[in-house]
Amino acid sequence: MNIFVGDNAQGKTNILEAITFLALTKSHRLGVHPNVIMFNKKKAKIKGVVKRDKIISKLEIDMAENEKKLFVNQTEIRKVANYISNLNIIVFSPDDLEIIKGSPSVRRNLLNIQLSQISKIYLNIYNEYNKLLRTRNEYLKVLFQNSIADSSYLDIITDKLIEKAIFIYQKRKEYIDSVNENIDTYYKKINGETGLLVKYQPNIEFSSYDSEEMRKKLKHYYKKNYKKELNYGMTLVGPHRDDFSFLFCEKDLKFFGSQGQQKTAVLAYKLSEISIFERDLQTQPVLLLDDIFSELDLKKRNRLLKLIHTGIQSIITTTDLKNINKKYLEDAYIYNVKNGEVERK
């Protein structure tokens, strides 16, 4: 356990952001990478060394305003899909309350980030799906504007889109089911309550996640919605419209949960992902917890530290260590952060 202690605006979160960027090639805070380049500078570089099962990987990301280059052991990696998974992470930050309160796109993004770290196949198929989706939407507009355009081409695109969609639906459902195996246990250990569940909500209801059943249903929906999609110029059904919700005792936490319950639910969700990495990749992710203690009361802080103080590498930022049980700090590395400088205590 590594704890970075310092006042606000001293650079603690920058450390976690650098690690996140090194793992995912993007920040957990910002979507556009030029924003992570220091003010009045044109370039940035992030370097890190990862040791896993005695194998050492030297990772590097070089950034300029309009480009980003990825390197593993000094060899440039052209495809993001071939870079991601060199460093596996789970991040929790104060902004993560948006996972419950925010739009469905926030929750889809969370699913995609974690599934992409676990499966290169998922990341490739998800990217292919998005390319097909753009092509289909563009051709719907062509068909709407030109009555003599060939609709059989749309059928070909739709069939290809359906095959990618089936895979994405199945992987997301499987992932949510795996989260549900542990989420309530973690929630109880931190919050002292039980009854938490995550419900996967695709915008089309499937009675079964059998491939053939899904294929039939999707074809039926696309045929049924053809005229509507022409008018809108967009694809109205598919995993790009997915969502999921947090239910506590069968009530949606978005509407019926306190802020404390919502925070703990998201944290329990993140902790539940650890066992999925262990099962699918035979490795543990690095746990990044940004300003975690300000998010939890004293009792919950110590319950959380009891869960993570052994067995997994964790990197935590906080403004102070007041009232933290000292037995959880005995084996921790503690660093002071001031004006961007880091010093180990």
N, C-alpha and C positions, 0 to 999 in steps of 0.2 A: 504494500500500500504506500503510495507516494502522495503527500499532501503539500500543496503550494499555498502559503499563507501570505496575505497582503491586503492593503486597503484597496478600495475600488479604483479602477482606472490606472493600475500599476502594471498590467500586462499578463495577469494570470490566465484570462480567457484566451489570449493570443497563443499560449502554449498548447492548450487543448485544440484550438483552431488549426494550428500547424500540424498536429498529429492527425486530426480529422482529414485535413487536406492531403496529407501523405497517404492516408488509407483510401479515401474515396475520390480523390482528385477535385473535391469541392468542399466548401465550408459548410458547417452545420448552421451557420448564421446568415450567410449571404449567398445569393444565387449567382452573382456575376463576379468572376475571379479578379478583375482589375481592382475591385474594392479592397482586396486583402494586401495589395502592394502599398508599401509605406508612402505616406503623403510626400509629394514632390520627388518621388523616385519613379523610374521607368521600368524597373525589373525587380523580381524577387526570386529567391531560391529557398527551397525547403529540403533538408537532407535528414535522413534517419537510418539507423541500423536496427534490423529486426532479427532476433535469434529465435528460431523455432526448430525443435528436435535436432539441435546441434548444427543446423544449417543457418548460415548467416547471409542475409540479403541486405545490400546497401541500396536504399531507395532515394530517389531525388526527383524533385519537380522544379523545373525552371519556368518562370512566368514573365511574359512581357504583356503589354496592353491588350494585344489581340491574338496571342498565341500561348500555348502551354505545352511543354515537352516533358515526357515521362521517361525515367531511366531506372533500370534494375541492374545492379552491378555494372554500371557505366554503359550498359547497352540500351539504346533508345527503344522504347516500346510504343508502337504506333497506335495500337487499338487499346482503348480504355479497358475493354473486357479481358484483355490479356495482362493488364496491370493490377486491377482490383483483385483482392484476396491475398496479396502479399502481406498485408497487415489488416487483420480483422478487428473491428471496434464496435462497441455499443456506447452511444453518447446520451447523456441526460443533461438538459440545461433548463433554466427557468422558462425559456420560450416553449418548452415541450407541452405546456398546458394547452397550446393550440392543437395538439393531437386530438384532444377531446372537444375543445371549443371551436376549432377552426373549420374550414371547408373540407369536403371529401378529398380534394387534391392533396392536402397535407397528409392525410392518412394513407393515401395511395403511394405518395412519395416515400413514406416510412417503410411500407411493405417492399417497395422496389429496391430501396437501399440495402435492406437486410438480405433479401432474396438474391440480389446481385452479388453480394459478398460470398454467399454460400454456393451459388450455382452460376458458372459461366454460361451454361446452356440457357438458363433463365434470362440472363442479361442479353444474350444474343437474340433470343426469340422475342423478348420484349422490344428490342430495337427494331427488329424486322416487322413486328406488329405495327409500330408507330409509323414506319415508312409506308406500309400498305394502307394504313388508315389515312395518311395524307393523300396518297394516290387516289384512294376511293372517294374521299371528300372532294378532291379536285374534279374527278370525273362525274360525280353527281351534279356539279355545277355546269359541266359541259352538256350533260344530258338535259338539264333544265333549260339551257339556252338554245340548244340545237336539237330539234325533234327528230332529225334524221341520223343522229349519232347512234353508234352500235351498242345496244344495251347488253349484248352477250359478253363484251369485255368487262362490264361491271360484274357479271356473274362469276367470271374467272377470278377477279380480284376478291370478291366476297368469299368464294370458296377457300382461297388461300388465307384470308383474314380469319375465317372461322377456325381453321386448323391451329393457327397461332393462339387465338383466343382460348380455345379448349385447354391448351397447355398452361396458359397463364392462370385461368380460373382454377384449375386443379392444383397447381402449385401454391396459389394463395390460400385456398381452402385448407390444404394440408398444413401450411405454415400456421394459420390461425388455430387449427386443431391442436398443433404441437404447443403453441403458446398456452392454450387452455389447460394443458396437462399440469402446469405449474403456477399459473398466475394467481389463483386464489390462495395457494399456500404462501406465496411471497407476500400477498396483500395482508393476510392474517398475521404473518410474522412481524410486519412493520406497523400495521394499523390496529391489530387486535380484533378485526372483524372478518367475517367470512360471507361469501356470496357473490364474488366478482367473476364475470364471464365476458369474453369478447365474442361478438356476433358478426360473422362475415355477411355482407349485404351487397351482392352483385345486383345490377339494376334489371336483371332478368331472373325470375325464380326457377331454380332447377330442383326437380324432385330427386334427382340422382346426379352424381358427378361421373357417371359412366360416359366414356367418350362418344359412343354412338347415340345415346340419349341426348347428350348435349348438342351434338351435331344436328340432329333432327329439330330440336327446339330452336337453335340459332337460325337455321335455314327458314323455319316457319316465321320467325320474327322479322327477318330481313325481307322476306316476301310480303308479309303483312304491312310493313312500314315503308314499302318502296316509295309510294307517292308522297308520304309525309317527309321522308328523307330528301326527296327531290326538291320539295318546297324550301326546306331548311338549308339544303346544300351541305349536309353533314350526316355522319353516321351516328344514329341515336342509341344503338345497343352495342355493348361490348365492355371489356374490362377497363377501358378508359373512363367508364362511368361508375366504377366500383366504389364501395364504401365499407366501413365496419364501425361498430359502436361498442362502447363499454357499458355493460349492464351490471348493476349492483342490486341483488334481490329482484331481478327482472325489470328494474327501472333504469332508464337511460341516464347515465351520469352527466351527460351534457346539459340536461334540463333539471335533474333532480338531485345532483350531487353537490356537496359543499366543495369549496376550492381545495381544502385539505384532502378530501376523498379523491378528487380528480388528480391531484399531484401524486398521491400514493398509488393510484391505479396505473398511471403512466409509468411510474418507477417499477411497479410489480411487473408490468408488461416488458419493460427493458430487461429486468433480471431474468424473466422467463426465457428470453432469447439465448441466454448463455448455454443452456443444455442442448439447444438446437445446433449451435456451432460445434459443441463437443460431439454430438451424435453424427452430424453430417460431414464434418471436416476433421474430426479427431484432434481438435485443437481448441484452446480457450481464447476468446476475444479479449482485448484490452478494454477495461471499463473506464469510461471518461465521465466524471461527475462534476459539472460546472456549478459552483456556488450552491452546492447541495444543502448545506446546513441552514441557509437562510430560508429554504423551502420547507423545512421540517421542524417540528417542535423538539424539545430536548429528548423526550422519551423515544421518539421515532428515529432521531439521529443515532442514538446508541444502538437501537434495534437494527438499523441498517448496517452500522459498522460491524456488529456481531455477525451479520450475514456475509460480509465481503472482506473481513480483515485477514483471512487466510484463503489460499487456494486459487486466487485469481489476481492478475496484475491490475491494480486500479490506480487511477490518477485523479486526484480530487483537488478542487480549488475552494478556498474559503477565506473569509475576512478575519476569522479568529477561531481558536480551539477551546473557548470557554465551556466549562461544564461537560467536556467530552471525557468519558471513562478512560482513565490512563492506560488500562490494560490493552485497549485497542490501539494505542499509540506506541506501545513498547517496540513493536517490530516494524513500525512505519518509518519511511524516510520523510523528513519534514524540511521544507525549503521556504525561505523568506523571499518574497518578490517585491522589489521597490524600483520604480522608474525603469522597468524593463530589465533590471539586473536580477539574477537568481543566485542565491547563496544557500548552501545546505547547512542546517543547524547542527 
